[in-house]
């Protein structure tokens, strides 16, 4: 068995998950799991507010690309990968040549792989803990709810509940409001 290296495969943009599923199926069907042990789509978890609820959505870091860990010294491996539906081909050093000419897939440098895998690991850690430390007296902008767009000062921070007491001026009077971390963002002065 040769050496496993990381490669970038181009896929139809927006169909990376489907192409990954097809690729994993083809690899398993041909018994090449040892030669292609890992196929991944680098994603990050993005928090967004929808109808007043915090939702976690996965966003593709590199649309149109799939990262694979493979040994391409066996001739059939690269052919199976490139003939999979949804896969356009390897990212190579001869990108400008015609599709029928041979191109040499270029493996990623280990530093690039570590950076990509590090980003993926960090986003998984972020999903577990959403901490945005606020400081008493800090100016924040309300981004969700009936008072969205208004600004106020943080009066109290309840870290255990991930909530804030914010003083907002409404019709010239200061009103305290209790809001969650996800309903406000730091306002840049």
C-alpha positions in Angstrom: 0.0 0.0 0.0 1.3 3.5 -0.9 1.1 6.7 1.0 -2.2 8.3 1.9 -2.3 12.0 1.0 -5.0 14.6 1.1 -6.5 15.8 -2.2 -9.1 18.3 -3.2 -11.8 17.1 -5.6 -14.1 19.6 -7.4 -17.8 18.9 -7.3 -21.0 20.5 -8.6 -21.5 23.5 -6.3 -24.4 23.0 -3.9 -24.4 19.3 -4.4 -21.3 18.4 -2.3 -23.2 16.2 0.2 -24.8 14.2 -2.6 -21.5 13.8 -4.4 -19.9 12.7 -1.1 -22.6 10.1 -0.5 -22.1 8.8 -4.1 -18.4 8.7 -3.7 -18.5 6.8 -0.4 -21.0 4.3 -1.9 -18.7 3.8 -4.9 -15.6 3.3 -2.7 -17.4 0.8 -0.5 -18.8 -1.1 -3.6 -15.4 -1.5 -5.1 -13.8 -2.4 -1.7 -11.4 0.5 -1.7 -12.0 1.7 1.9 -8.4 1.1 2.8 -7.2 3.3 -0.1 -9.7 6.1 0.5 -10.4 6.1 4.3 -11.8 9.6 4.6 -14.0 11.9 2.5 -15.0 15.2 4.1 -16.7 18.4 3.4 -15.3 21.2 5.6 -18.3 23.0 7.2 -18.7 25.5 10.0 -21.7 25.9 12.2 -23.4 29.2 11.9 -25.9 30.5 14.5 -28.9 32.4 13.1 -32.1 33.7 14.5 -35.3 32.5 12.8 -38.7 33.5 14.2 -37.1 34.4 17.5 -35.4 31.0 17.9 -31.7 30.4 17.7 -30.9 27.8 15.0 -27.6 26.2 14.1 -27.0 25.8 10.4 -24.0 24.2 8.7 -22.3 26.4 6.0 -19.8 24.9 3.5 -16.4 26.5 3.9 -15.3 25.7 0.4 -18.4 25.5 -1.9 -17.8 23.2 -4.9 -14.9 21.3 -3.2 -14.6 18.0 -1.3 -11.4 16.9 0.6 -10.4 13.3 0.4 -7.7 11.3 2.1 -6.5 8.7 -0.5 -3.8 6.6 -2.0 -3.8 7.4 -5.7 -0.9 5.0 -6.6 -3.5 2.4 -7.5 -4.7 3.3 -11.0 -8.4 2.4 -10.4 -8.8 4.8 -7.4 -8.5 8.1 -9.3 -10.7 6.7 -12.1 -13.5 5.6 -9.7 -13.3 9.0 -7.9 -13.5 11.1 -11.1 -16.2 8.9 -12.7 -18.5 9.3 -9.7 -21.7 11.4 -10.4 -21.4 15.0 -9.1 -17.5 14.9 -9.2 -15.9 17.1 -11.8 -12.3 16.1 -11.1 -9.2 16.6 -9.0 -7.8 20.0 -8.3 -4.5 19.8 -10.2 -1.6 21.7 -11.5 -2.9 21.6 -15.1 -6.3 23.3 -14.5 -6.3 25.1 -17.8 -5.9 22.1 -20.0 -8.7 20.3 -21.9 -10.6 17.7 -19.9 -9.4 14.8 -22.0 -5.7 15.4 -21.3 -4.0 13.8 -18.3 -3.7 16.0 -15.3 -1.7 15.3 -12.1 -3.7 15.7 -8.9 -1.7 17.9 -6.4 -1.8 16.7 -2.8 -2.4 19.4 -0.1 0.5 20.4 2.1 0.2 19.1 5.6 -0.1 22.7 6.9 -3.1 23.3 4.7 -4.7 20.0 5.9 -4.1 20.9 9.6 -5.6 24.4 9.0 -8.7 22.9 7.3 -9.2 20.2 9.9 -8.6 22.7 12.7 -11.4 24.9 11.4 -13.7 22.0 11.4 -12.8 21.0 14.9 -13.2 24.5 16.2 -16.7 24.9 14.7 -17.7 21.7 16.5 -16.4 23.1 19.8 -18.3 26.3 19.2 -21.6 24.5 18.8 -21.3 23.1 22.3 -20.7 26.5 24.0 -22.1 29.8 22.7 -20.4 32.3 25.0 -20.3 35.9 24.2 -19.0 37.6 27.3 -20.6 41.0 27.9 -19.4 43.6 30.4 -21.6 45.8 32.6 -21.8 49.3 31.0 -21.1 48.0 27.5 -23.2 49.3 24.6 -25.2 46.6 22.8 -27.7 46.6 19.9 -30.8 44.5 20.1 -31.0 42.3 17.0 -34.1 40.2 17.7 -37.6 40.7 19.1 -39.9 43.7 19.3 -37.2 46.1 20.1 -34.7 45.0 17.3 -32.6 47.9 16.1 -32.5 49.7 19.5 -29.4 50.2 21.5 -28.9 50.0 25.3 -26.3 49.6 28.0 -25.7 46.3 29.9 -26.7 46.7 33.5 -26.3 43.1 34.7 -24.9 39.9 33.2 -26.4 36.5 34.2 -23.7 34.1 32.9 -25.4 31.0 34.3 -28.6 31.7 32.2 -26.7 33.4 29.3 -28.9 36.5 29.7 -28.4 40.2 30.1 -30.3 43.0 31.8 -30.1 45.9 29.3 -31.2 49.4 29.9 -33.0 50.8 26.8 -34.3 54.4 26.4 -37.9 54.2 25.2 -39.8 57.5 24.8 -37.1 59.3 26.8 -37.4 56.9 29.8 -34.9 54.2 30.8 -36.4 50.8 30.8 -34.7 47.6 31.9 -35.1 44.5 29.7 -33.9 41.0 30.2 -32.5 39.6 26.9 -30.6 36.4 25.9 -27.1 36.6 24.5 -28.4 35.7 21.1 -30.8 38.7 21.0 -28.1 41.3 21.3 -24.7 42.0 19.7 -21.9 44.3 20.7 -22.3 47.7 19.1 -19.2 49.3 17.7 -19.0 52.9 18.7 
